[in-house]
Amino acid sequence: MYVIVVGGGKVGYYLTKTLLNEGHEVLLLEKDRRRAASLLEQLGEVVMAGDGCEVRVMSEAGMGRAGAVVAVTGDDEDNLVICQMARRHFDVKRSVARVNDPRNEEIFRLLGIDATVASTRIIYSLIEQEVDTGQVVPLTALKRGDIEIVEADLDERAPVVNRALKDVHFPGDSVIAVIIRGDQIVLPSGTTRFEAGDCVVALTRPEDERALRELMAGPLEISPKPPA
């Protein structure tokens, strides 16, 4: 899939690297020419200098054939304009926007942006969570409650241990995002095998969270009811 990432800060840089490692065709747009030149040295020809809010730049970037546009600049207004133009002018099917001020999330949703990510909201949700060690827990529900980020610590009894990702049937649209193995970050492919001790981070819909939890950690234990 061809993905255009707008905004060459840390988020845009690491997202571009991740997408490239996963085999996607990617273009990173950065309007600051000095920053763009630095990124070009690090990432190569996938970097283009230009303002992602301008229709001319969008056209030159090939936005008309993009499968997804991700706007991760530090300016919410720019991110909104980019996603709106991508959808309405270039008919891009999937638009994702970074929201720096969580108060703007509702505006983005009402204007039809497919997905928003607000770092402030996520961090706040993490602080508010009460987590029991060793359990599979939803770290946070993303806006509108249609996607959850779920973390699982695998032990030797986990049903997925010693199995390759491609051989596991995950519920619904669940996706394994990353595996933390010791001090290493593993970006999984189909041949990646789950190991005891892995910390697995996945994306899933709320209705599939329980099935995913049981798949990765085993059936939930139900405490017996006390005698009447």
N, C-alpha and C positions, 0 to 999 in steps of 0.2 A: 504494500500500500504506500502511496505517496503522501507524506505528511509534511505540512509546513508549520514550523515552529517560529513564532514571532516574539522576539525578546531574547537577547543574548546574555542575560545575567546568569547567575549560578544555576537557577532552575532550568532555563533554556539550554544551557551548555550540557548539563548532565542528562537532561531528557533527550537531547539530540544524540549523545553518545550511546545511551541505552537503546534508542530506536535503531541506530546504525548497527549495533551489536546483534540486534534481533533480526537483521536482514531487511529492514524497511528502507525505502528510498526517502531521503529527508532533505529538506532545505531549511536552514536557519537564517532568519531575517533579523538584522540588527541595524538600527538607524544611525547609531554613533559610529562614524567611520573609523575612528581610532580603535574602538573596541572590536569592530568587525574585522579590522586588519589583524588584530591579535588572535581572534578566533580562527581566522583563515589559516594562520600558521599552525594552530593546534589541531584543527579538524579538517582542513583541506577545502576542496572546491564545493563542499555542501553549504558554505557560508556565503551570504549575499548581503552587501551593504545597501540599505534602503529603508524608507519609512513604510512600515506595514500598514499604515492607515491610508496610503495613497493608492488609488485605483491603478495608476500606471505601474507602480511597483508590484502590486498584486498580480497584474497581468504578466509582467516580465517573470515573475516567480512561478508562473504556470498554475495559478490557483484554480483555474477552470478544470483541471484534471486531478486536483487533490482529493483524496478520500477523507482527509481530516485536517482541520486547522486548529492549532493550539496557541492561544494568545497568553503569554506569561510575562508581559512587561510589568513595570512597577507602577503603571498608571491605569486605574480601573476604566477611565473614559476611553483610553486607547484600546484596551482589551475588548470593550463592548463594541466599539466601532468596527474593529477588525472582524469580530465574529459575525456581526450583523451584515457587513459587506460580503463576507465569505458565503453566507447563506443566501442572501437576497440577490446579489449581483452575479455571483459565480456558481450558485447552486451547489455548494459544498454540503455533503450529507451530514457531516459530524463536526461540531464546533465545541471547543472546550476553552473556558476562560479562567484565568487566575483572578481571584477577587482579593484585593489587598485590604479593603475595608468591609468587614462582614455585613455592615448595614446596607451594602449595595447588592447583596445576594438576591433579594426578592426582586429587585429591578431587573437583574440579568434574567431571572427565571421568567418573569412576565413578558420579557421581550424575546423569548424563544431560544435562549442559549441552551444547548443540549445538556451541558454539565458545567458546574462551577466548583472550584476548589479554593477554599478560604483557609489559609494556614492558621490564622488567628483563631478561627472557630475550631479547627481540629485540635490545636494545642490546648485550648480551653476545655474541650470535651475530654481530652486525656487527663487533665488535672482533676476533672470532676468525677472520673470513673473510679469505682472501688473495685480493685482487681484481686482475685485470689491467685496466689502463685501456682503455676503448673496447669491452670485451666486454659481452655480455648475460649477467648473472649473477643467480642467485637470492640475494636479500639474506638471507632466512631462511626456513626451513620452519616453518610454524605447528604448534602442538601436534598430535600424532598423524601428522604428515607428510602430511596430506591437502590442504593448501593451501600454495602458495609465493608469496612476493612477488618479482616479477621486475622488474628495471630494464633498460631498453634505451636506448642513445644512437643515434639515427637519423642516418645519413648519406644523401647524395643517391642512393646505390645501394639503399637499403632498399626492399623490395617494397611497403611500405605508404605511402611518401612520396607526397604529392599526391593521396591517396585519402581519401574521407570514411569515418569510422568505420563508418557503417551499410552501406557497400559492401564491407567486409572481413569475410571468414568466418574467425572465430577458432576455434582448435581447442577441442573439448570445451566446458567451462563457463568458459573464460577471460574475464576482465572487465578492461577498461581503467579503472584507478582514477583516475589523474591524469596530466596532461601538464605538464612543466615547460618553459616556452618563454622563454628569456632570463631576465629577472627576474620573470616572471609565472607564476602557477599557473593552469592551465586545467582546469576541471572538464568533461570531455568530454560532448558530446551526440552524437546520431546524425549531425549535419551537420558536426561538427568534423573538419577535414582535418589529416592528419599532415604535418609539415614537416621538412625536413632540419635537423638541429641540435636537434630535440626530444629531451627525456629523458622516456621513457614508463615509467610504473609500472603493472604489471598483476598481477592475481591469477590463478593457474592451479593445476591439480593436477599433481603430479610427473610423471605419465605424459604430460602434454601440454606439459611445459616445453620439450622439444627442438623440437617443431613450432612453438610460439609463438616461440621464439628464431629459428628459420629464417625465419618469416614476417616478423619485424620487422628482422632483420639480414641475411637472405640465408642460403643453404646454408652449413653449416659446412665449413671447409676441412680436409681430412684430409691430414696430412703423409705423404709417400710412405715406404714402409718402406725402410730402408737395405739395400743389396745384401748378399746372403748371403756 
